[in-house]
Amino acid sequence: MKPTIANKQPKPDFVIRLVGPGIRPWEVPFRKLARTLQAVQRLLDPTDEPDDEIVTAEMGEDTECPEAASLTLIGIRNTSAAYRVASSDRDYALRILSDTGKSIAHPTTHDWPSNTLSAISDLSEIARSCGCSIEFREMDQKRPFGAVLAKIGPDTYNEIEGSAFVTGLTSVMGVVERVGGAGDMRCGIRLQEQPRRMVFCNVASTELVRRLGACIYRDVVVSGEATWIRRSWRLKSMNITGFEEPKDGSVIAALKKIRDAGGNAWDEVTDPEARIAEMRGR
């Protein structure tokens, strides 16, 4: 079946506007504009699991994510670097952008999805490199620009990072799926608690990398400093400083060794045996 081709140009739903001294549409490098549009599309993606995309990109593979609202660039204005955008789902796109703006204003009360944090990180970096801020405005037929839905500046990601993440020592169980990549001191762990996600991890030493490589596709209990997304408590990243491979199904014994080695986050678990039984049953 041939795809349907729309002969009529859609009406723009919102504007992406780069605002700064002397900024004009033709002065924004195409690569930075492309990164901006990709970050906005990622912001509107329904998935909360961009970690696999990040990991496989680091490992040299290409992936694609589903799109809830496909965006189309349909025009520019000769003012600031303003780009009119049409969405396949206008209400959804405007709601996500508006919610993002509210979340930036009140970061401690929001559940931060991974795709939102990733997009804001990219947009903040682009704003910093261009010396501008990036506005998202609803279209207004009576004025050049409508109300601001969200605004991201050079420091926005840094400002919300402390509210979005929690860092501490911990031990987690997962499957080693990738070791190595662009740098040698890294690996990918598929968590038993979150089997659809693979967490990108740094590794403290080449000896640990070598030992983890020998455990590829096997269960391990890794320990080290981890970063979680606040409120949802989803593991974002980890710096692995040690690990144990469970032997003969003895997860409790392996976790005891990790705890003795300094993984003291388990001291805060009220019922470790019940927690371990839950992990084994997944």
Order of alpha helices (4+ residues) and beta strands (2+ residues): beta-alpha-alpha-beta-beta-alpha-alpha-beta-beta-alpha-beta-beta-beta-alpha-beta-beta-alpha-alpha
